[in-house]
Amino acid sequence: MMDAWWPSHPLCGTRDLDKWKFWLSTERSRLELRHLRYFLAVAEELNFGRAAERLGIAQPGLSQQVRALEEIIGTPLLDRTRRAVRLTLAGELLAGEARATLARAEAAVASARRAGQGEVGRLGIGYVASAAYTGVLTSILGAFREASPEVELVITEMAMQQQLDAISKERLDVAFIRPPVSLPLG
């Protein structure tokens, strides 16, 4: 009846006890950003109760997470007494690195969001020569550059049909053309 409760996992691909134990041990030792956030709150407050309140979590849960982090790292990060909490040397060093890591993670998320919203990246623009003479092209591009300074604009003068071909082949994102022109399907 052991098979009824014995879990299998895609990483193991088997019910082999040694592989399962290895997977469990690596799961328990996985460092997550929350571990660093929780540790930093305690390191900055030097008090588990205030840190838990600041994070909006229960104090016992915070204590467990900090202990889990110490297990993952393999060394104490805090000296705990009934009256005080102090950082060990390892804790002081980790606090500085944790701040930098969390700042980098936040920057990465912000960067991905900006890319997803079209605020960064590359935009290929084609135009016919007459579009440059009217001033419309320069005013549109100027406004776009002001609104999205991190987007690289690659601007190329092209004949109308070349622009349409480039758009259909996804080598161009925007085309400034003049009517009449037959647009490709799709």
C-alpha positions as CSV (number, residue, x, y, z in Angstrom):
1,M,0.0,0.0,0.0
2,M,3.1,2.3,0.1
3,D,2.5,3.3,-3.6
4,A,-0.8,5.0,-2.6
5,W,1.0,7.8,-0.8
6,W,4.4,7.6,-2.4
7,P,4.8,10.8,-4.6
8,S,6.5,10.9,-7.9
9,H,7.9,14.1,-9.3
10,P,8.8,15.2,-12.8
11,L,12.4,16.0,-11.7
12,C,12.8,12.5,-10.5
13,G,10.8,10.7,-13.1
14,T,10.9,7.7,-10.8
15,R,9.8,6.4,-7.4
16,D,13.4,5.7,-6.5
17,L,13.9,6.6,-2.8
18,D,17.4,8.0,-3.2
19,K,16.4,10.3,-6.1
20,W,13.3,11.4,-4.1
21,K,15.4,12.2,-1.0
22,F,17.9,14.2,-3.2
23,W,15.0,16.2,-4.7
24,L,13.6,16.9,-1.2
25,S,16.9,18.1,0.1
26,T,17.4,20.5,-2.8
27,E,13.8,21.8,-2.4
28,R,14.5,22.6,1.3
29,S,17.7,24.4,0.4
30,R,16.3,26.6,-2.3
31,L,17.0,30.3,-1.6
32,E,14.1,32.6,-2.5
33,L,13.9,36.4,-2.6
34,R,11.4,36.3,0.3
35,H,14.1,34.8,2.5
36,L,16.3,37.9,1.8
37,R,13.4,40.3,2.3
38,Y,12.5,38.7,5.7
39,F,16.1,38.6,6.8
40,L,16.7,42.3,5.9
41,A,13.6,43.4,7.8
42,V,15.0,41.7,10.9
43,A,18.5,43.0,10.2
44,E,17.2,46.6,10.0
45,E,14.8,46.4,12.9
46,L,16.9,44.1,15.1
47,N,13.6,42.9,16.5
48,F,11.5,40.0,15.2
49,G,8.2,41.5,16.4
50,R,8.7,44.9,14.7
51,A,10.1,43.2,11.6
52,A,7.0,40.9,11.4
53,E,4.7,43.9,11.8
54,R,6.5,45.8,9.1
55,L,6.2,42.8,6.7
56,G,2.6,42.1,7.7
57,I,3.3,38.5,8.7
58,A,3.2,36.6,12.0
59,Q,6.3,36.6,14.1
60,P,6.6,32.8,14.4
61,G,6.5,32.5,10.6
62,L,9.2,35.2,10.3
63,S,11.4,33.4,12.8
64,Q,11.0,30.1,10.8
65,Q,11.9,31.7,7.6
66,V,15.1,33.3,9.0
67,R,16.1,30.0,10.5
68,A,15.5,28.3,7.1
69,L,17.8,30.9,5.6
70,E,20.4,30.2,8.2
71,E,20.1,26.5,7.3
72,I,20.4,27.2,3.6
73,I,23.5,29.3,4.1
74,G,24.9,26.9,6.8
75,T,25.8,29.5,9.4
76,P,24.0,31.7,12.0
77,L,23.2,35.2,10.7
78,L,21.8,36.5,14.0
79,D,22.8,36.4,17.6
80,R,19.6,36.0,19.5
81,T,19.2,36.6,23.2
82,R,16.0,37.2,25.2
83,R,16.7,41.0,25.2
84,A,18.3,41.6,21.8
85,V,19.0,40.5,18.3
86,R,22.4,41.3,16.7
87,L,23.9,40.5,13.4
88,T,26.8,38.1,13.2
89,L,29.6,39.0,10.8
90,A,28.0,36.6,8.2
91,G,24.7,38.5,8.8
92,E,26.3,41.9,8.3
93,L,27.9,40.7,5.0
94,L,24.7,39.1,3.8
95,A,22.6,42.2,4.6
96,G,24.7,44.3,2.2
97,E,24.6,41.6,-0.5
98,A,20.8,41.0,0.1
99,R,20.1,44.7,-0.4
100,A,22.0,44.7,-3.7
101,T,20.3,41.5,-4.8
102,L,16.8,42.8,-4.1
103,A,17.5,46.1,-5.8
104,R,18.7,44.2,-8.9
105,A,15.7,42.0,-8.8
106,E,13.4,45.0,-8.6
107,A,15.3,46.7,-11.5
108,A,14.9,43.5,-13.6
109,V,11.2,43.4,-13.0
110,A,10.8,47.1,-13.8
111,S,12.9,46.6,-17.0
112,A,10.7,43.7,-18.1
113,R,7.6,45.7,-17.4
114,R,8.9,48.7,-19.5
115,A,9.7,46.3,-22.3
116,G,6.3,44.7,-22.1
117,Q,4.7,48.2,-22.4
118,G,6.8,49.1,-25.4
119,E,8.9,51.6,-23.5
120,V,12.3,50.0,-24.3
121,G,13.6,48.1,-27.3
122,R,14.0,48.8,-31.0
123,L,11.5,50.2,-33.5
124,G,12.2,49.9,-37.2
125,I,10.7,52.8,-39.1
126,G,10.5,53.3,-42.9
127,Y,9.5,56.4,-44.7
128,V,9.1,57.8,-48.1
129,A,11.2,60.9,-48.9
130,S,8.2,63.2,-49.1
131,A,7.3,62.4,-45.5
132,A,10.5,64.1,-44.4
133,Y,9.7,67.3,-46.3
134,T,6.3,67.9,-44.7
135,G,7.5,68.0,-41.1
136,V,5.0,65.4,-40.0
137,L,7.6,62.7,-39.7
138,T,10.0,64.8,-37.6
139,S,7.2,66.0,-35.3
140,I,5.8,62.4,-34.7
141,L,9.3,61.0,-34.1
142,G,10.3,63.9,-31.8
143,A,7.2,63.3,-29.7
144,F,7.8,59.6,-29.6
145,R,11.4,60.0,-28.5
146,E,10.4,62.4,-25.8
147,A,7.7,59.9,-24.5
148,S,9.9,56.8,-24.9
149,P,13.6,57.8,-24.7
150,E,14.8,54.2,-24.1
151,V,13.4,52.9,-27.5
152,E,16.0,52.8,-30.2
153,L,14.6,54.2,-33.4
154,V,16.1,52.8,-36.7
155,I,14.8,55.1,-39.4
156,T,15.3,54.2,-43.0
157,E,14.2,56.0,-46.2
158,M,12.6,53.4,-48.5
159,A,10.2,53.2,-51.4
160,M,6.6,52.4,-50.5
161,Q,6.7,48.8,-51.8
162,Q,10.0,48.1,-50.1
163,Q,8.4,49.3,-46.8
164,L,5.4,47.0,-47.3
165,D,7.7,44.1,-48.1
166,A,9.9,44.8,-45.0
167,I,6.8,44.9,-42.8
168,S,5.5,41.6,-44.1
169,K,8.9,40.1,-43.4
170,E,8.9,41.7,-39.9
171,R,12.1,43.7,-40.7
172,L,10.2,47.0,-40.2
173,D,7.6,47.9,-37.6
174,V,6.2,51.2,-38.9
175,A,5.9,52.5,-42.5
176,F,5.2,56.1,-43.5
177,I,3.7,55.8,-46.9
178,R,1.4,57.9,-49.0
179,P,-1.8,56.7,-50.8
180,P,-2.8,55.1,-53.0
181,V,-1.1,51.9,-52.3
182,S,-2.4,48.3,-52.2
183,L,-1.7,46.7,-48.8
184,P,-0.8,43.1,-48.5
185,L,-3.3,40.7,-46.9
186,G,-2.8,39.8,-43.2
